[in-house]
C-alpha cells in the first residue's frame, strides 16, 4: 500500500512539473495576427504565425504564474522595448516601454 501511495504522489508531482504556464499557447494580437508563445530554453518565445511578419520572433519573456518580463519587438518598426505580459483568464496584457516611462499596452486574446 505504501508503494502505491508513493507512486501516486510521484505521478502527481511529475504532472504538475510539466504543466504549461498560462502564457503558453496561441494568441490573437491587437492587430489581428496570430502569435504563438512557447517555451524556449529558460524563457518563452513570442513568434508571429500569420500576417506580414509571419515566422518572426517578436519577444522573449521569463516568469511564472501569469506574470512575465523581458523584451518585445514591434515588427513594423523593428524596434525592441522592455516588455511584460500578464495573463488573466483568456486575456494577455502585453506592455512595451521605452526607458520605463513611455509605455504602450495591448490586450491579446487566447485562441
C-alpha positions as CSV (number, residue, x, y, z in Angstrom):
1,X,0.0,0.0,0.0
2,X,2.8,2.4,0.9
3,X,4.5,1.8,-2.5
4,X,1.2,2.6,-4.3
5,X,0.8,5.9,-2.4
6,X,4.5,6.9,-3.1
7,X,4.0,6.0,-6.8
8,X,0.7,8.1,-6.9
9,X,2.5,11.0,-5.3
10,X,5.3,10.8,-7.8
11,X,3.0,10.7,-10.8
12,X,1.0,13.7,-9.5
13,X,4.1,15.8,-8.8
14,X,5.5,14.9,-12.3
15,X,2.2,16.1,-13.8
16,X,2.5,19.4,-12.1
17,X,6.1,19.8,-13.1
18,X,5.2,19.5,-16.8
19,X,2.1,21.7,-16.6
20,X,2.2,24.6,-19.1
21,X,2.5,28.1,-18.0
22,X,-0.6,30.3,-18.5
23,X,1.4,32.3,-21.1
24,X,1.9,29.3,-23.5
25,X,-0.4,28.9,-26.5
26,X,-1.8,30.7,-29.4
27,X,-2.9,34.3,-29.1
28,X,-4.8,36.8,-31.3
29,X,-2.8,40.1,-31.2
30,X,-4.3,43.5,-31.1
31,X,-3.7,43.9,-34.9
32,X,-5.5,40.6,-35.6
33,X,-2.5,38.4,-36.3
34,X,-1.8,35.1,-34.5
35,X,1.2,34.7,-32.2
36,X,2.4,31.5,-30.6
37,X,4.1,31.7,-27.2
38,X,6.2,28.6,-26.4
39,X,9.0,27.5,-24.1
40,X,12.5,28.2,-25.5
41,X,15.3,27.5,-23.1
42,X,14.6,29.2,-19.7
43,X,12.2,31.7,-21.3
44,X,9.1,31.9,-23.5
45,X,9.5,33.0,-27.2
46,X,6.8,35.0,-28.9
47,X,6.6,34.2,-32.6
48,X,4.2,35.6,-35.2
49,X,2.4,32.9,-37.1
50,X,0.3,35.0,-39.5
51,X,0.5,38.4,-41.2
52,X,3.2,40.3,-43.0
53,X,5.9,39.3,-40.4
54,X,4.9,35.6,-40.0
55,X,7.7,33.5,-38.6
56,X,9.4,36.4,-36.9
57,X,10.2,36.1,-33.2
58,X,8.9,39.3,-31.6
59,X,9.6,38.7,-28.0
60,X,11.2,36.7,-25.2
61,X,9.7,36.7,-21.7
62,X,10.6,35.0,-18.4
63,X,8.5,34.4,-15.4
64,X,5.9,32.1,-13.9
65,X,2.3,32.1,-12.7
66,X,0.9,34.7,-15.0
67,X,3.4,37.5,-14.7
68,X,6.3,37.7,-17.2
69,X,9.1,40.2,-18.1
70,X,11.5,40.5,-21.0
71,X,11.7,42.2,-24.4
72,X,9.1,42.9,-27.0
73,X,9.8,43.9,-30.6
74,X,7.5,46.0,-32.8
75,X,8.0,44.1,-36.1
76,X,6.8,47.0,-38.3
77,X,9.3,49.4,-36.8
78,X,11.9,46.7,-36.0
79,X,12.4,48.3,-32.6
80,X,12.8,46.3,-29.3
81,X,11.4,47.5,-26.0
82,X,11.5,46.3,-22.4
83,X,8.3,44.4,-22.0
84,X,6.0,42.5,-19.8
85,X,3.0,40.2,-20.1
86,X,0.2,39.5,-17.6
87,X,-2.2,36.6,-18.1
88,X,-5.8,36.9,-16.7
89,X,-8.0,34.1,-17.9
90,X,-8.1,34.2,-21.7
91,X,-6.6,37.7,-21.9
92,X,-2.9,38.6,-22.1
93,X,-2.0,42.2,-21.4
94,X,1.3,43.0,-23.3
95,X,3.2,46.1,-22.4
96,X,6.2,47.6,-24.1
97,X,8.2,50.6,-22.7
98,X,10.9,52.9,-23.7
99,X,13.0,54.0,-20.7
100,X,10.3,52.6,-18.4
101,X,8.3,55.9,-18.9
102,X,6.7,55.8,-22.4
103,X,4.6,52.6,-22.5
104,X,2.1,51.1,-24.8
105,X,-0.3,48.3,-23.8
106,X,-2.2,45.8,-25.9
107,X,-4.6,43.1,-24.9
108,X,-4.3,39.8,-26.7
109,X,-7.0,37.0,-26.7
110,X,-6.3,33.3,-26.3
111,X,-7.3,31.3,-29.4
